Amino acid sequence: MVKETIKNAVTKLNRDMEAREKLKPVHFEKFLALLAENPRAMIRSVFQVFHDMMVHYVGEGFDEYPDDPESIGFVFYDCTSLLAEGTDRPFFADRLFANRLVNLAKALRQGAQQNKIYIFEGPPGCGKSTFLNNLLQKFEIYANTEAGLRYETVWRLDRKSLGAVLEDETIPVFESMNEGDEDFAKAGPFQRRFAFIRETDDYVEIPCPSHDNPILMIPKSSRRELFDTLFKNDKFKWKLFTEKEYQWVFRDSPCTICSSIYKALMGKVDDASKVLKMLYAQPYNFNRRLGEGITVFNPGDKPLRRSVLTNEMLQHRLDGLFKDSNRVHYIFSTFARTNNGIYALMDIKSHNTGRLIELHNIISEGVHKVEHIEENVHSLFLALMNPEDKKNIADIQSFLDRIQYIKIPYVLDIRTEVEIYRNIFGKHIDANFLPKVLHNFARVIISSRLKEKSEALLEWIIDPKKYALYCDKNLQLLKMEIYTGNIPAWLSEDDLRAFTAKVRKKIIGESEFEGERGFSGRDSIKIFHDFFSTYASEKKLITMSMLKGFFEKIAKEHPGLIPAGVLDSLCRMYNYNILQEVKEALYYYNQEKISADIQDYLFAINFEPGAAVKSVYTGKKLHISEDFFKSIETYLLGEKTDEKTRRSFRHDTQKEYTSETLTREIMIDNKPITKTELYDSLLERYTYNLKEKVLDPFLENENFRRGIKDYGTESFKTYDRRIKEDITYLITNLTDKFRYTEKGAKEVCIYVVDNDLPKQFART
């Protein structure tokens, strides 16, 4: 056992050592070989890596309506792997924010990244800090994997080529440090980083403090020719030479230190090939804790005492190699450490206000003055801000166009709100609710975060009253469905046709001004805790009646937060939906009988009453009469339809049958009658009206209600065969089709019967 443990430990140690071996610098020629092998991965700015990270963790997204011609690309992006999994405090991005985040990443990849700071703006309690911390954590992880790997420049200055010798007596203290030394332990992170500078009798290693890509060391005038020779004439090469995404490859210059080294080397050896022999590439290692590649400032972090950094050891070596103290000045700012990385500010207040103002010139010009030299800064600048803190930068008008705000409001997506409850209180909470009730809790919370009226919705749907069965008068419940990515089935065909891309963009655009008020994330968690601890029970599931009673009390404690009428509308929508589910679960009318009725009707409407004919579709002998037509038209149009309406419908149907169904679909396209559009339309009508009346016989039978209560007990065996079959069929379908538990199915059926829901929603 001990031997096996030691063997495993040694194996792991070997893997770690192999991994470290891969992090060693490679010669520029080897870097070019890697570049030719995988150009897209090797030529990436921080903005492109950020996009690639999003794709890696989030994927391409899922469109529930892939064939929708009016789609605006508002799809479902699962940000769980990016912002929730493997984090101390998960952040759940709703559909609206996820789309904003993905769109930002796409814009960064396409080259819209220059001269901006991206501020995530949201009210207190929306989880901004959690979001940014988790985002940076995953960026750091990704950037240090093979998928996110990038290379930075390091110089190995050859002593022999430069005519220099090692001068042991002048080596400063940090040069002799080892990781176990006491002096090393006392040194700061910056000093420790350069304590490992490799120096041998043959060379001195000089890292680029700005983390420049080695390709920038090639003079601008030679880069196109190099890439043209290096790459095949493929899709990537075309993108490299033509698209904005890769303009930086031809536009950017190396940092002043690397430029000075290159120039000084050319002055010494006068041969570009010899200079490139001293050029190496090493993986860009990100470490937030050490401020390498990622730097995060909190408002309380005091400004650094030293804004200009240097390294005396390296400066001494450079002066000795080039015999001139003015050739290369190894000085840089703290911004260099996050060049090609991420610089983030947590909340724009206190000291971070000053840091944001300091970024003004950097973002505007892309350069930063360090004493007498200019330093390139191409970082991804991120910040968080509360809406009330905008006043801190309101006076800097010239800076405002350099800021892009990304809204991060309270959750406005029903599914995401529910997922937060499951994460905090456990996924087992679903078992305590009747289906839909947990999501309706989320709807009440979200209603407090929406504006009461929506101009976009009211322009689209002129008469909201027609949806009184399913929605509130201000259509907030409809907006929640759209924000969640669902197009409700209860919308009329006319409104569905009018639901154009322009309308959708306007509705989604309203989300930019919502979610800043109402119950915060912390509020909703506390309210849910109070609700769940009050009503959760092993004996009884949580119902809509409990939910309504609870929120009526909350509305009194927090007047004005829950919109008037929303609770009543929500209960009405819930009642309607569960009634449809119970009807669907109980409906099992003979499909062959329905099909035969429709086929015979389509044949019979071509004859006058009094005729006796044989149907060419079913072979049945038909006696044509008004009673025959009425027996079928009652199911097609509803029981209360008058004779005039029925005759008009019959005439229109006969006209369509002769002009389209018979002459085109059957005679030309050779379709059977059951595959025609008219048949499908009548089948849908017939089935719908049958379902509408499916509960009527049972509501008048008291044994039906008692049988539901006794289902699953010994007493159930005493009921007659038909009652047992009907109830078993009903309960089984509710559990199989609509995810009810047996207990929940029984409770919802009793609720439908006791509240006489069929009568409430009877068609008039």
N, C-alpha and C positions, 0 to 999 in steps of 0.2 A: 504493500500500500504506500509506504514511504517512498520507495523507488519510483512508483508510478507518479506520485505527486511531484517529485523532483524532476522527472522527465517532462511533465506537463509545464512546469515552471521554466525549464530550459527552452522548451519549444516556444513558449510565449516570448521569452527573452530574445530568442533568435528572430522571431517575427518583428519585434520592436526594433531590433538592431537593423534588420533589413529595411524597415520603414524609414529609419533615420538615414540609412545609406542613400535612399532615394532623394533625400532632402539636400544632399551635398551639391555644391555648384557644378554645373556642366559647362564645358567649353562652348563658345559661341557657335562653332560649327555643328556641335551636337544639338544645340538649341535650334539651329536652322533645320536640321534633320527632323526634329520633333515638330517644328512649324510646318514643314512640308507634309508630314504624316497626318497632322490634325490641326489645320490652320484656324478653324473657327474657335477652338478651345484656347489656342495659344495667343491669338490676337483678340483680346477682350478687355474693354475698359471696365471700370467698376459698375457702370450703368448696365452694360451687357451681362455682367455676372449676376447682378441683382435680378435681371429678367430671367436668366437661366435658372437661378435659385427658385423663383416663383414657379416656373414650369416644372422643376424637379419635385417640389413639394405639393403643388396644387394641381398640376395637370392642365389639360385643355378645357375643362369645364363640360357640363352636361346640359343639353338643350332638350327640354321636355316636348317641345314642338318643332322638330327639325325641319318640317316641310311648310312651316308658316311663312308665307310670302311677305308678311308685314313685320317680321322679326327685327328687333333692334339690337340683337346680341346680348340681351339681358339674361344671362344663363347662370346655372348653378355652379359655383366653384367651391369645392370642399377644401377649406383652409385648415382642417383639423391637424394634418401632419405638420403644417407650417407654424401654427400659433397655439396649438393645444397639447399635442402629444409630446411627451418628454420634457415638459416644462413644470416649474414649481407651481405656477398659477396659470391655468389654461385661459386663453382668450378665445371667445367664439365670435367669429365675424359673420354678421348677417349678410344676406344676399346683396343688399345695396352696397355695403362697404367693401365686400369681397370684389364686386365688379369695379369699384373705384380703384382698389389696390392693384388689381390685374391690369386695368387700363393704364395706370401710372407706369407699371413695369413695361408694358408694351411701348409706351411713349418714350421711355428712357432708352430702350433698345434701339428705337428708330432714329435716335439722335436728337430728341427734343430735350436734352438734358442740360444744356449749357446755361450758365448765368442765372441759376435759380436756387432758392432754398424751398424745400417742401415741408410745409407745416401741417401737421395733423391737428385739426381743431375740433374740440368737443367739450361738452359741459363736464363738470366734476361728477365722478361716479360712472363715467362711461367706459373706463378701463384703458385710457390712453397709455398710461405708463406700462401697464401689463402688456399691451400690444407691442409697444416699441421694444421693450426688453426681450420679449419672446422672438420678435422679428430679428433683432440683432444677434440673439443667441443662435438662431438657425442659420443666419448669414455667416457667422463665424465658423460654425460646424461645416457648412457647405464649402466655404472658401478654402478650408484646410483638407478637403477630400480631393480625390483624383478628378472627380467631376467638376469641381470648382477651382481647380489649381490654375494659378497664373505664375509667371516668372518675373523676377525683378533683376536689375543690373547689379553686378559686383565686378570690380576690377581686381585683377591680380597683376600688379606692376612688377615686371621682371627686373631684378636688380642688375643682372649682367647686361641686359640690353640698354639699361639706363646708366651703366657705368657707376653703380653705387655698391657699397659694402655695408655689412651689418655693423652697427655701432652699439655694442652691448652696454657701454657705460652710460648711454643717454636714454635708455628705455624707462619710461615713467612707471609708477607703481602699478597701475591697472594692467599693464602689459604682462606682468608676471603672475597674475591671479589665476587660480584654478577654482573649480566649483566648490571644493571643500574648504578653501581658505577662509580665515576669519575676515579678512578684508573684503572678500567677495560677498560674504553674508551681509556686511554693513553697507555695501554699495547699493545705489538706487537702480531701478530697472533699466534706465537708459545706459548707465555705466556698465551694468552687467551685460547688456546686449553687445557692447563693443569690447568687453573683456575677452570675448571669444574670437576676436579678429585673428585670422590665421596669419602668421608671419614666420617665414623660414629663411634659410640662407639664400633661397632662390627668389622669393617674391614677398611683397607686402599686399595684403588684401584690403581693398577699400570698398565698402558697401555704399550703394546709392541711398542716401537718407530719404529721398522722395519716392522710392520704390518704382522707378521708371522701368517700363518694359524695355528689354535689351534692344528691340528693333528700333527704338528711337535713337540709338547711338549711330545708326547709319545716317549719313547726311541726307537731308530731304531730297536733294536733287538726284540721289541714287536709289531711292526706295522703290519707285515704280519699276525701274529696270530690274532690280533685285527680285521683286515679286513676280514680274513677268517671266523671269527665268526659272524661278523656284516652283511656281504653281502650274498645274495643268489648266488648259482652257475649259474649266468647268463652271458650275453654277456659283461656287464660292468666289472664284476669281472675278466673275462678272459683278457680283455684289460688292466685292472689295473695291473695285475700281469705279463703281457707279453710284452706290447708295450712301446716303448721309450717315448711316450707322457706322461706317468705317472711315469717315473723313479725318478723324483724329490721327489715324495711322500716318497720313501724309502731311497733316497740318502741325501736329504738336512737336515741340522741341524738347530735348532732354533738359534736366535741371542744370542750374548754373555750375554746380560742382562737377557733374559728368562732362558738361561742355568744356570746362576748363581743363579737366584731365585729358580729354581727347585732343584738345588744341596743344596742350603742353607735350603730350606724347608725340604728336606729329612734328613738333619742333625739335624733339630729341632724336627720333628714329627716321623721320621723313619718309615713312612707308606705311600706307594704310593697312596693308596685310599684317605687318608686325604689330600695329596697334590693336587690330582685331584679335590677334593671338592672346592679348592680355585681357580680353573681354570675356566674361563668364555670365552665366545666368543661374539663379537659384530660386527655389519656390518662395513665393511671397507668403510668409507665415502670419496669420491674423491672430491677435491676442488682445481681447478687450481689456483685460486686467492690467496688461502692461502698456496699453495705449498704442499698440502696433496694429495699424490698419483700421481699427475702430476706437474712437474716443467718444466718451459720453460725459457730459457735464450736467450736474444737478444745480438748481438755482443757488444752493448754499455753498457750492464749491468756490473757494476764493481764487482770484486770479493768480497765475503762476508768477513767482518772483522773477524768473528768468524767461524772457520771451525769445531770446536768441540762444541757440545751443551750439556747441562745438565739441571737439574731441582733441585734446592737446596731444595725445599720443599720435593719432593719425596726422594731425597737422605737422607735427615734428617730422614724421616719416616722409610726408609729401615734400616738405621743404628740403629734406636731405636728398631725396631722389631727384628732384628737379633743380637743385642748387639755386633755388630762388624762392624766397618767402612770399612773393607776390603772384606766382603763377596760378596756384590753386588755394582758394580760401574755403576751408571745410567748416562753414557756418550755415545754419539753417534754423527755421522756426519750428514750433510745435505742430504747425499745420503740415509740415513735410511728412510727419509720421502717419498721417491719415491721407496723404496724397494717393489717389487711386483706391481709396477706402471710404469709410463712412465717418462723418463728423456729426454728432447728434447733441441736441440740447433738450433736456427734460424741463419743459415749462419755461416760457419767456417771462421771467420775473427775476428780481434781485440781480445777482451777478450775471445771469444769463441774458439779461437785457443788454448789458454792455458787450457781451460776446456776440450777440446778434448784430449789433451796430458795427462791431469790428469786422464782421463778414461783408459789410457793404461793398467796400472796394474790391475785396477778393472775388465776390460773386459777380460784380460788375465787369471787372477786367480780367479775371482769371489769374492774377498775379498778386504776390504779396512782397512788400519791401522788407528785406532783412539787412539792416544797416545800409550798406551802399550797393547791395546786389538785389536783383529781382528773383523771386522764387515762384515757379509755376505751381498752381494749386488746381487740381482737377479731382475734386472729391464729391461724393454724394452727401449733400447737406440736408439733414433731417431735424425737425423740431416738433415739440408739442406745445399746444397753447389752449388756454381756456378763453372763451369768447370775450370775457371782461378784460383780458390782458391785452387786447388789441390796442388799447389806448397807450400802451408803453412804446409803440412804434408808430403811432399815428402822425407824429411830427416829421417823420422821415419820408416825405412824399416821393422822393426819387428812388426809394428802396422798395416801395409798395409793388411796382411792376415786376420786381425780381422775386416776389413771393407767390407761390402757388399753394392754395389751401386745399386740403383734402378733408372733407367732413368725416368725423368719426362720432356720430351721435349715439344716443341710447338705441338699443336694438329695436328695429321696426319690422322684423321678419318673425312670423309666428313660430316656425320650426326652430329657429335659433334660440328664441326666448325659452322654449320648452327644453331644449338641449342644455341650457344653463342650469335649469332646475334639476335635470337628471344628473348632471355632473356634480352638483353640490350636495343633493340629497339622496342620490343613488337611483339607478335605473329601475329599482323595484317600485318606485312611486306609481308607475303606470298601473300596477295591479290594484291600486286603491281607488281608481277612477273608472267610471263608466266611459266608454269610448267617446272622444270629442270634448269631454269636460275639461281635461287638463289643457288642451289647446285653447279652449274658450277662456280659461283663466288668463292665458297669455294674451288673448285678444283684448280683454278688459284692460290689462296693464298697458298694452301698446296704444289703445285708444286715447289714453291720457297724453301720449307723446305726439299725436297727430294734430294738425290744425283742424278746427271744427268743420270748416267748409273747404271744398276743393274746386277751384275754378275749372281746372282741367276736366274733372269728372262730370261736373254739371254742364259743361259745354258739350261733352260727349253724350251723356244721357239726360235728355231734356226733362223727362218725367220720371223721377226716382220712385214715385209712388207705385209704379207698376211692379216694383220688386219688393214691396212691403213684406212679403212672406219670407224673404231671404236676407233683407238688408235694412239698414237704418236710413232715415230720410236724408242724411248728409253723405251716404255711401262710403262711410269710413270702413265698414266691414269689407266692402268690395276693394277698396284701396289696399287693405292688408293682404288680401288674396293676391293682388297684382304684385305687391312688394315681395311676396313669398314666391312669385313665379308661377302662380296658378291662374288660369283663365276659367272662371266658374262656368259649369255646365248650364246653369240656370239663365245665363244671358240669352236674350232673344237673337234670332238670326240677323235681324236688322242691326242690332247693336254690335254683334260680332263683326259684321261687314264694315261697320264704321270704326272699329277698333284698329285704326291704321297706325303705321309707324310714327306719324306725326303726333297722334293722340298719345301713344305710348311714351314717346320722349317727353312730352309735356307733363304727363303724370309722374314719371320717374324723376323728372327735373324738380318737382315739388318736394321730393325727399331732401333736397339740399337745404331746405328751410324748416325741416321737422326734426324731432328727436332731441331738441335742446331744452325742452321743458317736460313736465309730467313726472311720473315715477322714475327715479334713477335706477341704475342697475342694483345698487345697494338697497334701495327702497323695495324693489320688487322681490328681492331675496328674503328680506325681513317679512314682507306681507305674505309671501308664499309659506314661509315657516309658520307664521301664526295660523294661516288657513289650514295647512296640512296637519299641524299638531292638534287643531280643534276638531277636525272632521274625519281624519283617517281612522278607520276601525276595521277589525277583522270580520265583524258581523255585517257591516253595510258598506256598500260602495259609495263614493262621493258623487252626488248628483248635481244637476243644474240648479235645482231648488236651493241646495246648500250654497252653491256658488253665488247665486243671486242675492240671497239673504246676507251673506258675508260682505259682499261689495256694496250693498245698500248702507251698511254701517260704515264702511270705509269712506263712502262718498260723503257722509255727514261729517266725518272727522277731517276730510280733505276736500272741502267744497270747491267745485269748479274744475277738479282734475278729471273726473270721469264724465264725459259728455252726456248731457241729458238724453234719455231715450235709448242709449246704447245697450243697457242691460236688457230692456224689454225686447229690443230687436234681436239681440243675441239669443235670448230664450226662444223667440219665435223661429229664428233660423234653425236652432237646434231641434225644436219640435218638428219642424217640417222635414229636416234631414233624417231623423230617426224614424219618422212615419214612413218615408220612402224606403228605408232599409227594411223595416218590418214587412211592408207590402211586397218588396222584392223577394224577401226570404220566404214568404208564404205562397207566393204565386207559382203555380205549377200547372197552368191550364194546358190542355192537349195541343201541342204545336201543330200536329197534323190537321186537327179540326180547324184551327185558325187559318192555316194555309189553304185548305179546301174552301172555306167560306170566302176568302178574298178572290181566289181563282173563279169561283162560281159567280161572284158579284161582277167581276170584270167582264165575264161572258154575258151575263144577264142584262146589263145596262144597255146593250145594243138592241133589246126587244121591248115592245110595249107590254103593259100589264094585260094579263089574260092569255098570253102565249104559253105553250108547253114545249120546251126544247130540251135537248140533251147537251150537257156541257162538254165541249171538246177537250177541256183540261182535266176534269175529274171523272167524266163518264156518267155523272148523275143526271137523272131526269128532273128538270126544274119547272115548277109552276110559277110563272112570273106574276107577281102581284105587289101592291103597295106594302102589304105585310111582310113579304119576302125582303123587299128593299129595306124596310124599317128595321127588321131584325138584325141586319148587318150594319146599317148606317148608325144605329144606336151606339155600337162599339167604335165606329169610326169617328163620330162627331160628338158623342156624349148624349146622355139620356134626355136632357132637357132641350135639345135642339128642335126648333119648330119645323113644320112641314116645308115651308118656303125655302128655308136654308138647306134642308136635305135635298130638295129637288134641284136647287142651284148647284150644289156640290155634285150631284149625280150627273148633271148636264156637263159640267166642266171636266169631270173625270172621263166621261164617255168621249168627249172631244179630244182629250189628251191620248186616250187609248187608241182611237182610230188614226190620229194624225202622227203620233210618235211611236207608241209602244208596238202596235200591230204592223204598221207599214215600214218602220225603220228597224227597230230592235229585233222583232221576231222574224219578219220576212227577209230583210236584207242582212242583218247581223247574225241571224240564226240563233238568237238567244231563246232559251225556254222562258215561259211566262214568269217563273219564280226568280229569274235573274234580271228582270227589267227594273228600271228606276221607279215606275209607277207602282209596281208590286211592293217594292221595298218601302215606299212612302206609306202605302196603306197598311202594311204589316206593322210599321212603327206606331201608327195611329191606333190600330186595333189593340195591340199589346198594351199601350199606355192606358187606354180607357178600361181595359180589363183589370189592370193593376189598381186603378183608382177605386174599384168596387170590391177588391178581393177580400177586404176585412168585414164587409157588411154582414155576411151571414154569421160570423163569429161573435161580433159585438152584441148580437141579440141573444146569444147563448151563454147563460151564467156559468155553465159547466166549463166553458172555454177558459175563463179567468181562473177558476179554481184549479183546473187541470194544469195551467202554467205554474201556479204556486206549488202544486204537488209533484211537478216533474222531477224525476230523479229519486223519488221516495217510493215506499211500498204502496202508498195510497194511489199512486198514479196507475197502478195495474188494474184498479177497479173501474176505470172509465171505459166507455165503449170504444170499439176499434177505430172508428173514423176520427174521434177526438184525439186519441193517442197518436195516430198517424200524422194528423195535421200539426199537432204541437211538436212532435219529434222532428218533423220536417222543418218547422219554423226555427226551433232552437239550433238544430244542426247547421242550417244555412247561415244563421247569424254568427255562429262561431267560425264557420269555414270561410264565408265571404267577407265578413266585416270585423273580424278580429275580436269579437266579444268572448269573454269567458262564459261558461255555462251560467254562473251566478249573475253576471252582467246581462246576459241575454234574457233571463227570466225577469230581472228588474226592469229592463227597458220595455218589455212587452206589457207588464203590469202598468207601467207609467203611461204607455200609449192608450191602454184601455180605460184606466181610471180618469185620465184627462180628456177622454173622448176626442182625441186628436183628429180622427177622420172627419168628424163633424166640423171641427174648427177650420179645416183646410178643404172642405168640400167645394168643388167647382161650382160657381154660380153661372 
